[in-house]
Amino acid sequence: MKKVSVIIPVYNVAQYLPQCLDSIINQTLRDIEIICVDDGSTDDSYNILQEYEGKDNQIIVLQQKNAGAGTARNIGMKIARGEYLSILDSDDFFEPDMLEKAYLQCEKDNADICVFRSDRYDTQIQKYEPIPWTIKKQYLPKQIPFKSSEIYPHIFQIFNGWSWDKLYRRDFIENTGLQFQGLRTTNDAFFVYMASVQAARITIVDEILAHHRVSNKAALSVTREKSWDCCWKATHAIQQELKKRNQYEAVEQSFVNWSLHFLLWNLHTLKDDSKDKLASEMGNNYFKLLGLEQYPASYFYSQSEWKEYLYIQQHGRVKSRQTYVVRRILQHVQENGLKATIERVVSKLKP
């Protein structure tokens, strides 16, 4: 058995794929397998994978018709034989000791999940940007590792809903029966958040070990207009699964607040008709299905988001972009402090 199975869905990332693969095959943890699942790429990605497979016996290359990253990840997990699962994106790249540090921390703490820090790499300006909110220290218990139940009031706020900054114990994932959703976008939220709720023990490596590429114009995340409702499909699936597993009441306040924030974030990052469609569905259907009307204003962590919910519910449309920007800045100050907020704004203004 290998120590870690690295699973990488690949779709039309020929420009960045070699950097990703090089950062994995050169990991200091050597006892790994690297499962790459090509999702019907139409560029040179599959040829690059075959070339690497021919040179390195750690690499296993699979191919499927285009069905999305979620389906590709599920295929990879099905054949994985490592003690742990590392589920990465093919346009990102990673520190050489990422797997070793996460693996050793999991072993030391007997943890189901290890979460580590990451930053952004802006492809256009070729600079790194801090993202300190990927682990919100204000919600961490005093003792690490910790039970997921210790952070239930903020379990949907403490970490981000992506998989590439986490390591998962494989038998834990198999026992939960969790899989990724087969959505065009937002296909990792269900897996990541449900795993966090299920985990008996979670540990942390408080270091930046992953570099998430942004400003990649080919990424599906920048064309979410084509899949504007995936955010709701993920949110609703989590709600239904929590109820199915009789865990909804335990995490209800955290989930409700995350759901509202997540839907609003998606709304404000869409444009044109897709934005109007999502706003209409939120006001007419989604908020009702979430049952938001039953909660008092004090139930919501962000009063500005609660007020925006009321506005959309009443008008079926979104407020101005300027209002959203001001709200997001104030919320960022509240969650991360004034200094981190100023650094974030300045980084966006730099040429």
QUIRA-V613835 format. One record per pair of residues at least 24 apart in sequence whose C-alpha atoms are under 10 Angstrom apart, sorted by sequence separation. I is the first residue (numbers start at 1). J is the second residue. If there is no record, write none. Layout:
BEGIN
i-><I | I>
j-><J | J>
END
This chain:
BEGIN
i-><33 | 34 | 35 | 36 | 37 | 38 | 39 | 40 | 41 | 42 | 94 | 133 | 134 | 135 | 136 | 162 | 164 | 168 | 235 | 263 | 303 | 304 | 4 | 33 | 34 | 35 | 36 | 37 | 38 | 39 | 40 | 41 | 133 | 134 | 135 | 161 | 162 | 163 | 173 | 234 | 235 | 287 | 288 | 302 | 3 | 4 | 5 | 6 | 7 | 8 | 9 | 10 | 11 | 12 | 32 | 33 | 34 | 35 | 36 | 37 | 38 | 39 | 40 | 133 | 134 | 161 | 162 | 163 | 166 | 172 | 173 | 260 | 283 | 287 | 304 | 305 | 3 | 4 | 5 | 6 | 7 | 8 | 9 | 10 | 11 | 12 | 14 | 17 | 18 | 21 | 25 | 31 | 32 | 33 | 34 | 35 | 36 | 37 | 38 | 39 | 40 | 133 | 134 | 161 | 162 | 168 | 172 | 232 | 235 | 260 | 282 | 283 | 286 | 304 | 2 | 3 | 4 | 5 | 6 | 7 | 8 | 9 | 10 | 11 | 12 | 13 | 14 | 15 | 17 | 21 | 30 | 38 | 39 | 40 | 84 | 85 | 92 | 93 | 134 | 161 | 162 | 163 | 164 | 172 | 231 | 235 | 259 | 283 | 284 | 285 | 303 | 2 | 3 | 4 | 5 | 6 | 7 | 8 | 9 | 10 | 11 | 12 | 13 | 14 | 15 | 16 | 17 | 39 | 84 | 92 | 160 | 161 | 162 | 163 | 283 | 284 | 302 | 1 | 2 | 3 | 4 | 5 | 6 | 7 | 8 | 9 | 10 | 11 | 12 | 13 | 14 | 15 | 18 | 22 | 38 | 39 | 161 | 162 | 163 | 169 | 232 | 260 | 282 | 283 | 284 | 1 | 2 | 10 | 11 | 12 | 13 | 14 | 17 | 18 | 21 | 25 | 38 | 39 | 114 | 134 | 161 | 162 | 168 | 231 | 232 | 259 | 281 | 282 | 283 | 284 | 1 | 11 | 12 | 13 | 14 | 17 | 25 | 37 | 39 | 113 | 160 | 161 | 231 | 260 | 280 | 281 | 283 | 284 | 302 | 11 | 12 | 13 | 14 | 25 | 39 | 159 | 160 | 161 | 231 | 259 | 279 | 280 | 283 | 11 | 12 | 14 | 18 | 24 | 25 | 37 | 38 | 39 | 111 | 159 | 168 | 186 | 229 | 231 | 232 | 256 | 279 | 282 | 283 | 10 | 11 | 13 | 14 | 24 | 37 | 109 | 110 | 111 | 112 | 161 | 185 | 186 | 231 | 255 | 256 | 257 | 280 | 281 | 282 | 283 | 10 | 36 | 37 | 109 | 111 | 156 | 157 | 167 | 184 | 185 | 230 | 231 | 256 | 279 | 280 | 281 | 36 | 37 | 108 | 109 | 156 | 159 | 166 | 184 | 185 | 229 | 279 | 280 | 21 | 35 | 37 | 155 | 156 | 166 | 185 | 186 | 228 | 229 | 278 | 279 | 280 | 10 | 36 | 37 | 106 | 166 | 185 | 228 | 256 | 277 | 278 | 279 | 35 | 36 | 105 | 156 | 184 | 260 | 261 | 276 | 277 | 278 | 35 | 155 | 156 | 185 | 186 | 261 | 264 | 276 | 34 | 35 | 117 | 155 | 184 | 185 | 186 | 189 | 224 | 228 | 253 | 257 | 258 | 260 | 275 | 276 | 116 | 165 | 184 | 185 | 186 | 187 | 190 | 191 | 228 | 256 | 257 | 258 | 275 | 35 | 115 | 152 | 165 | 166 | 183 | 184 | 185 | 186 | 187 | 190 | 194 | 198 | 225 | 226 | 256 | 257 | 261 | 264 | 35 | 115 | 151 | 152 | 165 | 185 | 186 | 189 | 190 | 193 | 194 | 197 | 224 | 225 | 228 | 229 | 254 | 256 | 257 | 260 | 261 | 264 | 34 | 118 | 119 | 151 | 164 | 165 | 183 | 184 | 185 | 186 | 187 | 188 | 189 | 190 | 224 | 225 | 228 | 229 | 232 | 253 | 254 | 260 | 263 | 33 | 118 | 148 | 149 | 164 | 165 | 183 | 186 | 187 | 190 | 191 | 194 | 198 | 222 | 223 | 224 | 225 | 227 | 228 | 231 | 253 | 254 | 33 | 34 | 115 | 116 | 117 | 148 | 149 | 164 | 183 | 186 | 189 | 190 | 194 | 222 | 225 | 226 | 229 | 253 | 257 | 260 | 261 | 264 | 32 | 33 | 115 | 116 | 117 | 147 | 148 | 149 | 181 | 185 | 186 | 189 | 190 | 198 | 225 | 228 | 229 | 232 | 257 | 260 | 32 | 115 | 116 | 147 | 148 | 149 | 183 | 197 | 224 | 225 | 228 | 232 | 236 | 239 | 267 | 268 | 31 | 32 | 114 | 115 | 116 | 147 | 148 | 149 | 150 | 183 | 190 | 197 | 235 | 239 | 267 | 268 | 6 | 10 | 32 | 33 | 34 | 35 | 36 | 114 | 115 | 147 | 148 | 149 | 181 | 182 | 229 | 268 | 269 | 5 | 6 | 7 | 8 | 9 | 10 | 32 | 113 | 114 | 115 | 146 | 147 | 148 | 181 | 197 | 225 | 229 | 236 | 268 | 9 | 36 | 113 | 114 | 146 | 147 | 148 | 180 | 197 | 232 | 236 | 264 | 11 | 112 | 113 | 114 | 145 | 146 | 147 | 235 | 111 | 112 | 113 | 145 | 146 | 147 | 181 | 268 | 11 | 111 | 112 | 113 | 144 | 145 | 146 | 268 | 10 | 11 | 111 | 112 | 144 | 145 | 146 | 9 | 10 | 110 | 112 | 113 | 144 | 145 | 265 | 9 | 112 | 113 | 143 | 144 | 264 | 8 | 9 | 11 | 106 | 111 | 112 | 9 | 10 | 105 | 106 | 107 | 193 | 9 | 10 | 102 | 106 | 265 | 8 | 9 | 24 | 102 | 103 | 140 | 7 | 8 | 9 | 102 | 103 | 7 | 9 | 102 | 103 | 7 | 9 | 27 | 28 | 29 | 32 | 98 | 99 | 7 | 8 | 20 | 26 | 27 | 28 | 29 | 98 | 99 | 7 | 20 | 21 | 23 | 24 | 26 | 27 | 28 | 29 | 30 | 31 | 98 | 135 | 137 | 6 | 7 | 20 | 21 | 23 | 24 | 26 | 27 | 28 | 29 | 30 | 94 | 5 | 6 | 19 | 20 | 21 | 22 | 23 | 24 | 25 | 26 | 27 | 28 | 29 | 93 | 94 | 135 | 5 | 7 | 17 | 18 | 19 | 20 | 21 | 22 | 23 | 24 | 27 | 28 | 29 | 92 | 7 | 17 | 18 | 19 | 20 | 21 | 23 | 24 | 27 | 28 | 89 | 5 | 6 | 16 | 17 | 19 | 20 | 22 | 23 | 24 | 29 | 88 | 89 | 5 | 16 | 17 | 18 | 19 | 23 | 24 | 29 | 87 | 88 | 89 | 4 | 5 | 6 | 14 | 15 | 16 | 17 | 87 | 88 | 132 | 4 | 5 | 13 | 14 | 16 | 86 | 87 | 88 | 131 | 2 | 3 | 4 | 5 | 6 | 7 | 8 | 9 | 10 | 11 | 12 | 13 | 85 | 86 | 87 | 88 | 130 | 1 | 2 | 3 | 4 | 5 | 6 | 7 | 8 | 9 | 10 | 11 | 12 | 86 | 87 | 88 | 1 | 2 | 3 | 4 | 5 | 6 | 7 | 8 | 9 | 10 | 11 | 86 | 87 | 1 | 2 | 3 | 4 | 5 | 6 | 7 | 8 | 9 | 10 | 85 | 86 | 87 | 130 | 131 | 1 | 2 | 3 | 4 | 5 | 6 | 7 | 8 | 9 | 85 | 86 | 113 | 129 | 7 | 8 | 84 | 85 | 86 | 112 | 113 | 128 | 129 | 84 | 85 | 86 | 112 | 128 | 83 | 84 | 85 | 128 | 129 | 83 | 84 | 85 | 112 | 113 | 128 | 82 | 83 | 84 | 112 | 113 | 114 | 115 | 116 | 117 | 126 | 82 | 83 | 84 | 85 | 111 | 112 | 113 | 114 | 115 | 116 | 117 | 118 | 126 | 81 | 82 | 83 | 84 | 111 | 112 | 113 | 114 | 115 | 116 | 117 | 118 | 119 | 121 | 122 | 123 | 124 | 126 | 80 | 81 | 110 | 111 | 112 | 113 | 114 | 115 | 116 | 117 | 118 | 119 | 120 | 121 | 122 | 123 | 124 | 125 | 110 | 111 | 112 | 113 | 114 | 115 | 116 | 117 | 118 | 119 | 120 | 121 | 122 | 123 | 124 | 109 | 110 | 111 | 115 | 116 | 117 | 118 | 119 | 120 | 121 | 122 | 123 | 124 | 6 | 77 | 109 | 110 | 111 | 116 | 117 | 118 | 119 | 120 | 121 | 122 | 123 | 124 | 109 | 116 | 117 | 118 | 119 | 120 | 121 | 122 | 123 | 4 | 106 | 108 | 109 | 120 | 121 | 156 | 3 | 4 | 77 | 78 | 106 | 155 | 156 | 158 | 3 | 77 | 106 | 153 | 154 | 156 | 157 | 105 | 106 | 152 | 153 | 154 | 155 | 156 | 157 | 4 | 105 | 106 | 152 | 153 | 154 | 155 | 156 | 3 | 105 | 151 | 152 | 153 | 154 | 155 | 156 | 157 | 78 | 87 | 102 | 104 | 149 | 152 | 153 | 154 | 156 | 157 | 77 | 102 | 149 | 152 | 153 | 156 | 77 | 102 | 151 | 152 | 154 | 155 | 156 | 74 | 75 | 101 | 154 | 157 | 74 | 73 | 74 | 101 | 73 | 74 | 98 | 102 | 71 | 72 | 73 | 74 | 101 | 70 | 71 | 73 | 98 | 70 | 71 | 72 | 98 | 99 | 69 | 70 | 71 | 98 | 69 | 70 | 71 | 97 | 98 | 68 | 69 | 70 | 71 | 95 | 96 | 68 | 69 | 70 | 73 | 94 | 95 | 96 | 67 | 68 | 69 | 70 | 73 | 94 | 95 | 67 | 68 | 69 | 70 | 71 | 93 | 94 | 95 | 67 | 68 | 69 | 70 | 93 | 94 | 69 | 70 | 92 | 93 | 94 | 68 | 69 | 92 | 93 | 91 | 92 | 93 | 70 | 91 | 92 | 88 | 90 | 91 | 92 | 89 | 90 | 91 | 88 | 89 | 91 | 91 | 154 | 68 | 8 | 7 | 6 | 5 | 4 | 5 | 4 | 4 | 5 | 3 | 4 | 20 | 16 | 138 | 137 | 138 | 133 | 136 | 137 | 16 | 136 | 133 | 13 | 133 | 132 | 13 | 12 | 13 | 11 | 12 | 133 | 11 | 132 | 11 | 131 | 130 | 132 | 130 | 131 | 129 | 130 | 129 | 130 | 129 | 128 | 129 | 127 | 125 | 125 | 124>
j-><57 | 58 | 59 | 60 | 61 | 62 | 63 | 64 | 65 | 66 | 118 | 157 | 158 | 159 | 160 | 186 | 188 | 192 | 259 | 287 | 327 | 328 | 29 | 58 | 59 | 60 | 61 | 62 | 63 | 64 | 65 | 66 | 158 | 159 | 160 | 186 | 187 | 188 | 198 | 259 | 260 | 312 | 313 | 327 | 29 | 30 | 31 | 32 | 33 | 34 | 35 | 36 | 37 | 38 | 58 | 59 | 60 | 61 | 62 | 63 | 64 | 65 | 66 | 159 | 160 | 187 | 188 | 189 | 192 | 198 | 199 | 286 | 309 | 313 | 330 | 331 | 30 | 31 | 32 | 33 | 34 | 35 | 36 | 37 | 38 | 39 | 41 | 44 | 45 | 48 | 52 | 58 | 59 | 60 | 61 | 62 | 63 | 64 | 65 | 66 | 67 | 160 | 161 | 188 | 189 | 195 | 199 | 259 | 262 | 287 | 309 | 310 | 313 | 331 | 30 | 31 | 32 | 33 | 34 | 35 | 36 | 37 | 38 | 39 | 40 | 41 | 42 | 43 | 45 | 49 | 58 | 66 | 67 | 68 | 112 | 113 | 120 | 121 | 162 | 189 | 190 | 191 | 192 | 200 | 259 | 263 | 287 | 311 | 312 | 313 | 331 | 31 | 32 | 33 | 34 | 35 | 36 | 37 | 38 | 39 | 40 | 41 | 42 | 43 | 44 | 45 | 46 | 68 | 113 | 121 | 189 | 190 | 191 | 192 | 312 | 313 | 331 | 31 | 32 | 33 | 34 | 35 | 36 | 37 | 38 | 39 | 40 | 41 | 42 | 43 | 44 | 45 | 48 | 52 | 68 | 69 | 191 | 192 | 193 | 199 | 262 | 290 | 312 | 313 | 314 | 32 | 33 | 41 | 42 | 43 | 44 | 45 | 48 | 49 | 52 | 56 | 69 | 70 | 145 | 165 | 192 | 193 | 199 | 262 | 263 | 290 | 312 | 313 | 314 | 315 | 33 | 43 | 44 | 45 | 46 | 49 | 57 | 69 | 71 | 145 | 192 | 193 | 263 | 292 | 312 | 313 | 315 | 316 | 334 | 44 | 45 | 46 | 47 | 58 | 72 | 192 | 193 | 194 | 264 | 292 | 312 | 313 | 316 | 45 | 46 | 48 | 52 | 58 | 59 | 71 | 72 | 73 | 145 | 193 | 202 | 220 | 263 | 265 | 266 | 290 | 313 | 316 | 317 | 45 | 46 | 48 | 49 | 59 | 72 | 144 | 145 | 146 | 147 | 196 | 220 | 221 | 266 | 290 | 291 | 292 | 315 | 316 | 317 | 318 | 46 | 72 | 73 | 145 | 147 | 192 | 193 | 203 | 220 | 221 | 266 | 267 | 292 | 315 | 316 | 317 | 73 | 74 | 145 | 146 | 193 | 196 | 203 | 221 | 222 | 266 | 316 | 317 | 59 | 73 | 75 | 193 | 194 | 204 | 223 | 224 | 266 | 267 | 316 | 317 | 318 | 49 | 75 | 76 | 145 | 205 | 224 | 267 | 295 | 316 | 317 | 318 | 75 | 76 | 145 | 196 | 224 | 300 | 301 | 316 | 317 | 318 | 76 | 196 | 197 | 226 | 227 | 302 | 305 | 317 | 76 | 77 | 159 | 197 | 226 | 227 | 228 | 231 | 266 | 270 | 295 | 299 | 300 | 302 | 317 | 318 | 159 | 208 | 227 | 228 | 229 | 230 | 233 | 234 | 271 | 299 | 300 | 301 | 318 | 79 | 159 | 196 | 209 | 210 | 227 | 228 | 229 | 230 | 231 | 234 | 238 | 242 | 269 | 270 | 300 | 301 | 305 | 308 | 80 | 160 | 196 | 197 | 210 | 230 | 231 | 234 | 235 | 238 | 239 | 242 | 269 | 270 | 273 | 274 | 299 | 301 | 302 | 305 | 306 | 309 | 80 | 164 | 165 | 197 | 210 | 211 | 229 | 230 | 231 | 232 | 233 | 234 | 235 | 236 | 270 | 271 | 274 | 275 | 278 | 299 | 300 | 306 | 309 | 80 | 165 | 195 | 196 | 211 | 212 | 230 | 233 | 234 | 237 | 238 | 241 | 245 | 269 | 270 | 271 | 272 | 274 | 275 | 278 | 300 | 301 | 81 | 82 | 163 | 164 | 165 | 196 | 197 | 212 | 231 | 234 | 237 | 238 | 242 | 270 | 273 | 274 | 277 | 301 | 305 | 308 | 309 | 312 | 81 | 82 | 164 | 165 | 166 | 196 | 197 | 198 | 230 | 234 | 235 | 238 | 239 | 247 | 274 | 277 | 278 | 281 | 306 | 309 | 82 | 165 | 166 | 197 | 198 | 199 | 233 | 247 | 274 | 275 | 278 | 282 | 286 | 289 | 317 | 318 | 82 | 83 | 165 | 166 | 167 | 198 | 199 | 200 | 201 | 234 | 241 | 248 | 286 | 290 | 318 | 319 | 58 | 62 | 84 | 85 | 86 | 87 | 88 | 166 | 167 | 199 | 200 | 201 | 233 | 234 | 281 | 320 | 321 | 58 | 59 | 60 | 61 | 62 | 63 | 85 | 166 | 167 | 168 | 199 | 200 | 201 | 234 | 250 | 278 | 282 | 289 | 321 | 63 | 90 | 167 | 168 | 200 | 201 | 202 | 234 | 251 | 286 | 290 | 318 | 66 | 167 | 168 | 169 | 200 | 201 | 202 | 290 | 167 | 168 | 169 | 201 | 202 | 203 | 237 | 324 | 68 | 168 | 169 | 170 | 201 | 202 | 203 | 325 | 68 | 69 | 169 | 170 | 202 | 203 | 204 | 68 | 69 | 169 | 171 | 172 | 203 | 204 | 324 | 69 | 172 | 173 | 203 | 204 | 324 | 69 | 70 | 72 | 167 | 172 | 173 | 71 | 72 | 167 | 168 | 169 | 255 | 72 | 73 | 165 | 169 | 328 | 72 | 73 | 88 | 166 | 167 | 204 | 72 | 73 | 74 | 167 | 168 | 73 | 75 | 168 | 169 | 74 | 76 | 94 | 95 | 96 | 99 | 165 | 166 | 75 | 76 | 88 | 94 | 95 | 96 | 97 | 166 | 167 | 76 | 89 | 90 | 92 | 93 | 95 | 96 | 97 | 98 | 99 | 100 | 167 | 204 | 206 | 76 | 77 | 90 | 91 | 93 | 94 | 96 | 97 | 98 | 99 | 100 | 164 | 76 | 77 | 90 | 91 | 92 | 93 | 94 | 95 | 96 | 97 | 98 | 99 | 100 | 164 | 165 | 206 | 77 | 79 | 89 | 90 | 91 | 92 | 93 | 94 | 95 | 96 | 99 | 100 | 101 | 164 | 80 | 90 | 91 | 92 | 93 | 94 | 96 | 97 | 100 | 101 | 162 | 79 | 80 | 90 | 91 | 93 | 94 | 96 | 97 | 98 | 103 | 162 | 163 | 80 | 91 | 92 | 93 | 94 | 98 | 99 | 104 | 162 | 163 | 164 | 80 | 81 | 82 | 90 | 91 | 92 | 93 | 163 | 164 | 208 | 81 | 82 | 90 | 91 | 93 | 163 | 164 | 165 | 208 | 80 | 81 | 82 | 83 | 84 | 85 | 86 | 87 | 88 | 89 | 90 | 91 | 163 | 164 | 165 | 166 | 208 | 80 | 81 | 82 | 83 | 84 | 85 | 86 | 87 | 88 | 89 | 90 | 91 | 165 | 166 | 167 | 81 | 82 | 83 | 84 | 85 | 86 | 87 | 88 | 89 | 90 | 91 | 166 | 167 | 82 | 83 | 84 | 85 | 86 | 87 | 88 | 89 | 90 | 91 | 166 | 167 | 168 | 211 | 212 | 83 | 84 | 85 | 86 | 87 | 88 | 89 | 90 | 91 | 167 | 168 | 195 | 211 | 90 | 91 | 167 | 168 | 169 | 195 | 196 | 211 | 212 | 168 | 169 | 170 | 196 | 212 | 168 | 169 | 170 | 213 | 214 | 169 | 170 | 171 | 198 | 199 | 214 | 169 | 170 | 171 | 199 | 200 | 201 | 202 | 203 | 204 | 213 | 170 | 171 | 172 | 173 | 199 | 200 | 201 | 202 | 203 | 204 | 205 | 206 | 214 | 170 | 171 | 172 | 173 | 200 | 201 | 202 | 203 | 204 | 205 | 206 | 207 | 208 | 210 | 211 | 212 | 213 | 215 | 170 | 171 | 200 | 201 | 202 | 203 | 204 | 205 | 206 | 207 | 208 | 209 | 210 | 211 | 212 | 213 | 214 | 215 | 201 | 202 | 203 | 204 | 205 | 206 | 207 | 208 | 209 | 210 | 211 | 212 | 213 | 214 | 215 | 201 | 202 | 203 | 207 | 208 | 209 | 210 | 211 | 212 | 213 | 214 | 215 | 216 | 99 | 170 | 202 | 203 | 204 | 209 | 210 | 211 | 212 | 213 | 214 | 215 | 216 | 217 | 203 | 210 | 211 | 212 | 213 | 214 | 215 | 216 | 217 | 99 | 201 | 203 | 204 | 215 | 216 | 251 | 99 | 100 | 173 | 174 | 202 | 251 | 252 | 254 | 100 | 174 | 203 | 250 | 251 | 253 | 254 | 203 | 204 | 250 | 251 | 252 | 253 | 254 | 255 | 103 | 204 | 205 | 251 | 252 | 253 | 254 | 255 | 103 | 205 | 251 | 252 | 253 | 254 | 255 | 256 | 257 | 179 | 188 | 203 | 205 | 250 | 253 | 254 | 255 | 257 | 258 | 179 | 204 | 251 | 254 | 255 | 258 | 180 | 205 | 254 | 255 | 257 | 258 | 259 | 178 | 179 | 205 | 258 | 261 | 179 | 179 | 180 | 207 | 180 | 181 | 205 | 209 | 179 | 180 | 181 | 182 | 209 | 179 | 180 | 182 | 207 | 180 | 181 | 182 | 208 | 209 | 180 | 181 | 182 | 209 | 181 | 182 | 183 | 209 | 210 | 181 | 182 | 183 | 184 | 208 | 209 | 182 | 183 | 184 | 187 | 208 | 209 | 210 | 182 | 183 | 184 | 185 | 188 | 209 | 210 | 183 | 184 | 185 | 186 | 187 | 209 | 210 | 211 | 184 | 185 | 186 | 187 | 210 | 211 | 187 | 188 | 210 | 211 | 212 | 187 | 188 | 211 | 212 | 211 | 212 | 213 | 191 | 212 | 213 | 210 | 212 | 213 | 214 | 212 | 213 | 214 | 212 | 213 | 216 | 219 | 301 | 220 | 164 | 164 | 167 | 167 | 167 | 168 | 168 | 169 | 170 | 169 | 170 | 211 | 213 | 335 | 335 | 336 | 332 | 335 | 336 | 216 | 336 | 335 | 216 | 336 | 336 | 218 | 218 | 219 | 218 | 219 | 340 | 219 | 340 | 220 | 340 | 340 | 344 | 343 | 344 | 343 | 344 | 344 | 347 | 347 | 347 | 348 | 347 | 350 | 351 | 351>
END
